[in-house]
Amino acid sequence: MQRNRQKGVVAVELALAAPVLIAIVLGIAQFGWLLGNSVMVASAASAAAQNFAFQRGTTTPYSSTKTQMTASSSWLKSQNLTLTTAVNGTPCSSDTSCATALTNGTGQAAAVTVAYAFTPLLSGSIFGISAMPATLSTTAVARVQ
């Protein structure tokens, strides 16, 4: 007779445990998405810094570096990427200013910062607090050749 009293217990346990399990799985997926995007931004910054450091003597160092950044971050949305370059701490944001800075900066540090406006898989927040960053940013430095 005890068996009749336990009907539906599994359904109740599943109803209680399912939301927790779903939240864990979605959290793992969200973290994986964040980690993948972070690695891609770091890779793009590294490739762009190497490219930028070897642009001394060219007329389009900034454009070339931006193209390299976009090519190295193939599955990120290119419109969400931002490039910042500097030679020996002095920012340059055009082909002309970067060409001049690189020509005069042999052996100096060429820094490239890549920022990405991150879009999570699942948007939203709990109590107005979001655990996901709005921007992923990485700076890579190489010596001007």
C-alpha positions as CSV (number, residue, x, y, z in Angstrom):
1,M,0.0,0.0,0.0
2,Q,2.9,2.3,0.5
3,R,3.5,2.4,-3.3
4,N,0.4,4.4,-4.1
5,R,1.5,7.3,-1.9
6,Q,4.7,7.8,-3.9
7,K,3.0,8.3,-7.3
8,G,4.2,11.6,-8.8
9,V,7.2,12.1,-6.6
10,V,9.6,11.9,-9.5
11,A,7.6,14.5,-11.4
12,V,7.7,16.9,-8.4
13,E,11.5,16.3,-8.0
14,L,12.1,17.0,-11.7
15,A,10.0,20.1,-11.5
16,L,12.1,21.4,-8.6
17,A,15.5,20.4,-10.0
18,A,15.0,21.3,-13.7
19,P,15.2,25.1,-13.3
20,V,18.5,24.8,-11.4
21,L,19.9,22.4,-14.0
22,I,18.8,24.6,-16.9
23,A,20.4,27.6,-15.2
24,I,23.7,25.8,-14.7
25,V,23.7,24.7,-18.4
26,L,22.9,28.2,-19.6
27,G,25.6,29.6,-17.4
28,I,28.2,27.3,-18.8
29,A,27.2,28.2,-22.3
30,Q,27.3,31.9,-21.5
31,F,30.8,31.6,-19.9
32,G,32.0,29.6,-23.0
33,W,30.8,32.4,-25.3
34,L,32.5,35.0,-23.2
35,L,35.8,33.0,-23.1
36,G,35.7,32.4,-26.8
37,N,35.2,36.1,-27.5
38,S,38.0,37.0,-25.1
39,V,40.4,34.7,-26.8
40,M,39.5,36.0,-30.2
41,V,40.0,39.7,-29.1
42,A,43.4,38.8,-27.6
43,S,44.4,37.0,-30.8
44,A,43.3,40.0,-32.9
45,A,45.3,42.4,-30.7
46,S,48.4,40.2,-30.9
47,A,48.3,39.9,-34.7
48,A,47.5,43.6,-35.1
49,A,50.5,44.6,-32.9
50,Q,52.9,42.4,-34.8
51,N,51.6,43.8,-38.1
52,F,51.8,47.4,-36.8
53,A,55.4,47.0,-35.6
54,F,56.5,45.9,-39.1
55,Q,54.8,48.8,-40.9
56,R,57.7,51.3,-40.6
57,G,58.4,52.8,-44.1
58,T,54.9,52.1,-45.4
59,T,52.2,54.7,-46.2
60,T,49.2,52.9,-44.8
61,P,50.2,51.5,-41.4
62,Y,46.9,52.2,-39.6
63,S,44.7,50.9,-42.4
64,S,46.8,47.8,-42.7
65,T,46.7,47.1,-39.0
66,K,42.9,47.6,-39.0
67,T,42.6,45.1,-41.8
68,Q,44.8,42.6,-40.0
69,M,42.7,43.1,-36.8
70,T,39.5,42.4,-38.7
71,A,41.0,39.4,-40.5
72,S,42.3,37.9,-37.2
73,S,38.9,38.1,-35.5
74,S,36.8,36.5,-38.2
75,W,33.8,35.4,-36.2
76,L,33.4,38.6,-34.2
77,K,31.2,41.4,-35.5
78,S,33.7,43.8,-37.2
79,Q,31.4,46.8,-36.6
80,N,31.8,46.2,-32.8
81,L,35.7,46.3,-32.9
82,T,37.7,49.4,-32.1
83,L,41.4,49.8,-32.8
84,T,43.7,52.2,-30.9
85,T,47.4,52.4,-31.7
86,A,50.3,54.2,-30.1
87,V,54.1,54.4,-30.7
88,N,56.2,55.0,-27.6
89,G,53.1,56.1,-25.7
90,T,52.0,58.6,-28.3
91,P,48.6,57.8,-29.8
92,C,48.1,57.8,-33.6
93,S,44.8,57.2,-35.4
94,S,45.5,57.8,-39.0
95,D,47.8,56.5,-41.7
96,T,49.8,59.8,-41.8
97,S,50.3,60.2,-38.1
98,C,51.2,56.5,-37.6
99,A,53.6,56.5,-40.5
100,T,55.5,59.5,-39.0
101,A,55.5,57.9,-35.5
102,L,56.7,54.6,-36.8
103,T,59.5,56.2,-38.9
104,N,60.8,58.1,-35.9
105,G,60.2,55.2,-33.5
106,T,62.6,52.4,-34.5
107,G,63.1,50.1,-31.5
108,Q,60.3,51.8,-29.5
109,A,57.2,50.1,-28.3
110,A,54.2,49.9,-30.7
111,A,51.0,49.3,-28.7
112,V,47.7,48.2,-30.2
113,T,44.5,48.0,-28.2
114,V,41.6,46.1,-29.5
115,A,38.2,46.7,-27.8
116,Y,35.1,44.7,-28.6
117,A,31.5,45.6,-27.6
118,F,30.5,42.2,-26.2
119,T,27.0,40.9,-26.8
120,P,26.1,38.0,-24.5
121,L,24.1,35.0,-25.7
122,L,21.5,35.7,-23.1
123,S,20.9,39.3,-22.3
124,G,19.4,40.5,-19.1
125,S,20.3,41.0,-15.5
126,I,19.3,39.8,-12.1
127,F,18.2,42.6,-9.8
128,G,19.8,45.1,-12.2
129,I,23.2,43.5,-12.0
130,S,24.7,41.9,-15.1
131,A,27.6,39.5,-14.6
132,M,28.7,39.9,-18.2
133,P,31.1,42.7,-19.3
134,A,30.0,45.3,-21.8
135,T,33.4,45.6,-23.4
136,L,36.3,43.2,-23.9
137,S,39.7,44.9,-24.3
138,T,43.2,43.7,-24.9
139,T,46.5,45.5,-25.4
140,A,49.4,44.0,-27.2
141,V,52.9,45.5,-27.5
142,A,55.7,44.9,-30.0
143,R,58.9,46.7,-30.9
144,V,59.0,48.8,-34.0
145,Q,61.2,47.1,-36.6
